Amino acid sequence: MAITTLDPRSTRAATATRWSRATRPVSLEGQILGLVCNGVGDCEIMFDRLGEVLTERYGLAGVVKVVKPSVAVPPEPDQWLRVTDRATVAVTGFGGCGSCSTRSLRDALELEAIGIPAVVVVHAALIAAVNALNQFLGGGDQAIVRFGYPHDPTAHWTKEESADIAEMIAEAVRDQLVRVPANAGVRTELAAS
């Protein structure tokens, strides 16, 4: 009797010793933001507002958003192509449960691997799972922005709460997507966790 096991690493991860961060732009001005939304709860509303906030504050030239067919799978090939053909920076997520958090990390790592700086947005309740997979895959210092309670990890938020979260994380997302001087601290801790 044969036993088949599945390796959770992609082909690149299985052969690479480490993933590496893509080169960051000096600012978000003129960049095209890719949003890879997994559709968990009401996170699509938050992602829409995040795109608006980043455009208003930092001068993005545009936003391209895809909503994956399921929280635990990669984007469909046509969705992936839409993002990778246009985006120059990206945000993936929302990570509020186990499979959506870890898959969102993988989406970010795969974007980084092809040269698109990416950050994954994760709830503090799931940061341990994301960090464990990141370590397993050799993701190193992958950009992660997290926030926590009182916001529900399964993204069952009001429209106002979704907008508040987007406002709250916008600066940390920007800080993770651009080059920050070596002596400047990058803030990734937000809301009470």
C-alpha positions in Angstrom: 0.0 0.0 0.0 1.4 3.4 -1.0 1.1 6.5 1.1 0.9 9.8 -0.6 1.8 13.0 1.2 1.3 16.5 0.0 4.0 19.2 0.4 2.4 22.6 1.3 5.3 24.4 -0.3 5.1 25.6 -3.9 7.6 24.4 -6.4 9.7 27.6 -5.9 9.6 27.2 -2.1 10.6 23.6 -2.3 13.7 24.5 -4.3 14.6 27.9 -2.8 16.5 28.3 0.4 14.7 31.5 1.1 12.1 33.8 -0.5 13.3 37.3 -0.8 11.6 40.6 -0.7 11.0 42.5 -4.0 12.7 45.8 -4.3 10.5 48.5 -2.8 9.7 51.8 -4.5 10.7 55.0 -2.6 7.0 56.0 -2.4 3.5 54.9 -3.4 3.1 57.9 -5.7 2.3 56.7 -9.2 2.2 53.0 -8.2 -0.6 50.6 -9.1 -1.9 48.7 -6.0 -3.0 45.1 -6.5 -5.5 43.9 -3.9 -5.8 40.2 -3.6 -8.9 39.8 -1.4 -9.9 36.3 -0.2 -13.5 37.4 0.5 -13.6 36.3 4.2 -16.5 38.0 6.0 -16.7 41.7 5.0 -13.0 42.2 4.2 -13.8 43.2 0.7 -15.3 46.4 2.0 -12.2 47.1 4.1 -9.9 46.4 1.1 -12.0 48.8 -1.1 -11.6 51.5 1.5 -7.9 50.7 2.0 -7.3 51.3 -1.7 -9.2 54.6 -1.5 -7.2 55.7 1.6 -3.8 54.8 0.1 -4.8 56.7 -3.1 -5.9 59.8 -1.3 -2.9 59.9 1.1 -0.1 58.6 -1.0 -1.0 59.3 -4.7 -1.5 55.8 -6.1 -2.1 55.9 -9.9 -4.6 53.1 -9.7 -6.0 50.0 -8.0 -6.7 46.5 -9.4 -8.6 44.2 -7.1 -9.5 40.6 -7.4 -11.6 38.5 -5.0 -10.6 34.9 -4.9 -13.2 32.1 -5.3 -12.4 30.7 -1.9 -10.3 31.8 1.1 -7.9 28.9 1.0 -6.9 28.8 -2.7 -4.7 31.0 -4.9 -6.3 33.4 -7.3 -7.7 32.0 -10.4 -5.2 32.2 -13.3 -7.1 35.1 -15.0 -7.2 36.9 -11.6 -3.5 36.3 -11.1 -2.7 37.6 -14.6 -4.9 40.7 -14.0 -2.9 41.6 -10.8 0.6 40.7 -12.0 0.1 42.5 -15.4 -0.8 45.8 -13.7 0.2 45.9 -10.1 3.5 47.4 -9.0 2.8 46.8 -5.3 0.2 44.6 -3.6 -1.8 43.8 -0.4 -3.1 40.3 0.3 -5.6 39.1 2.9 -7.6 39.3 5.0 -6.1 36.7 7.3 -8.7 36.0 10.1 -8.9 32.2 10.1 -6.2 29.5 9.6 -6.5 28.6 5.9 -7.2 32.2 4.8 -4.3 33.6 6.7 -1.7 31.1 5.6 -3.0 31.2 1.9 -2.8 35.0 2.0 0.8 34.8 3.2 1.5 32.4 0.2 -0.1 34.9 -2.2 2.2 37.7 -0.8 5.3 35.5 -1.1 4.5 34.5 -4.6 4.0 38.2 -5.6 7.3 39.0 -4.0 9.0 36.1 -5.9 8.0 37.8 -9.2 9.2 41.2 -8.2 6.0 42.8 -6.8 6.4 44.1 -3.2 3.6 42.7 -1.1 2.2 42.9 2.4 -0.3 40.5 4.0 -2.9 41.8 6.4 -3.5 39.4 9.3 -5.6 39.4 12.5 -3.4 39.1 15.6 -5.3 35.9 16.5 -3.7 34.2 13.5 -0.2 35.7 13.5 1.3 32.5 15.0 0.0 30.4 12.1 1.3 32.9 9.6 4.7 33.1 11.3 5.0 29.3 11.4 4.2 28.9 7.7 6.5 31.8 6.8 9.3 30.2 8.8 8.6 26.8 7.2 8.7 28.3 3.7 11.8 30.3 4.4 9.9 33.6 3.9 12.2 35.5 6.2 11.1 39.1 6.8 7.9 39.0 4.8 5.9 42.2 5.3 3.0 41.5 7.6 0.6 44.1 9.0 -1.6 42.9 11.8 -4.4 44.3 13.9 -6.5 42.7 16.7 -9.4 42.8 19.0 -11.9 44.3 19.4 -12.2 43.6 15.7 -13.6 40.2 14.9 -11.0 37.9 13.3 -13.6 36.4 10.9 -14.2 39.9 9.4 -17.8 40.2 10.4 -17.6 44.0 10.5 -20.0 46.9 10.0 -19.2 49.2 7.0 -18.0 51.8 9.5 -15.7 49.3 11.2 -14.3 48.2 7.9 -13.5 51.8 7.0 -12.0 52.4 10.4 -9.7 49.3 10.0 -8.6 50.6 6.6 -7.8 54.0 8.0 -6.0 52.4 11.0 -3.7 50.1 8.9 -3.0 52.4 5.9 0.2 53.9 7.2 1.6 50.5 8.3 0.8 49.1 4.9 2.5 52.0 3.2 5.5 51.6 5.4 5.8 47.9 4.5 5.5 48.6 0.7 8.1 51.4 0.3 11.7 51.8 1.1 12.1 53.1 4.6 15.4 54.7 5.7 17.5 52.2 7.9 17.1 54.4 11.0 13.3 54.7 10.7 11.2 52.2 12.7 8.5 50.5 10.7 5.3 50.1 12.6 3.4 46.8 12.2 1.7 46.7 15.6 -1.8 48.3 15.5 -5.0 48.1 17.5 -5.2 46.3 20.8 -4.2 42.6 20.4 
